[in-house]
Amino acid sequence: MSRRCQVTGAVPSLGRKIIRSGKSKKSGGIGTHVTANTARRFRPNLRTKRIYVTELGRHITVKLTARAMKTIDKNGAYSTLKRAGLV
């Protein structure tokens, strides 16, 4: 299964990790310098959840981000899952 939130559509994004080296000026050095830029992936905070939908009277298993779980708490399971096309 892909790393995609079924409600928000969040997917991994590409970015860079900046590697710095040297002693800071505050500590008596000449300052830190950027020595490398390494490619990395920022992955969404995914959780597999089994949510009970009272309007349907059954459970639905979905792969959600933490942000989508907060959206479900705020707007309700049925309306959020219906808007996402999962119900």
C-alpha positions, 0 to 999 in steps of 0.5 A: 500500500502506498504512503498516502493519506486517504483523507487529505491526500498527503504524500512524501515530499522531497527536501534537503538536509543541511549539514553544518560543521565548525565551532560557533562564534559564541563558543570561540570558533569562526562560525559554522559553515554548510558542508553538504546538502543531502537529499531526503524525504519528508514522510507523512505521519500515517496511522492505520485506523479502524473508525466506527461510523455511526450512520453506517453502523459499521467499522471502516479501516483507513490510512490517515495522517495525524492531521486527518484524525484531528479533522475527523474529530472536528467534523465527524467521521461520516462527513469527512469520509464522505467528502474524501469519497471513502463512504 
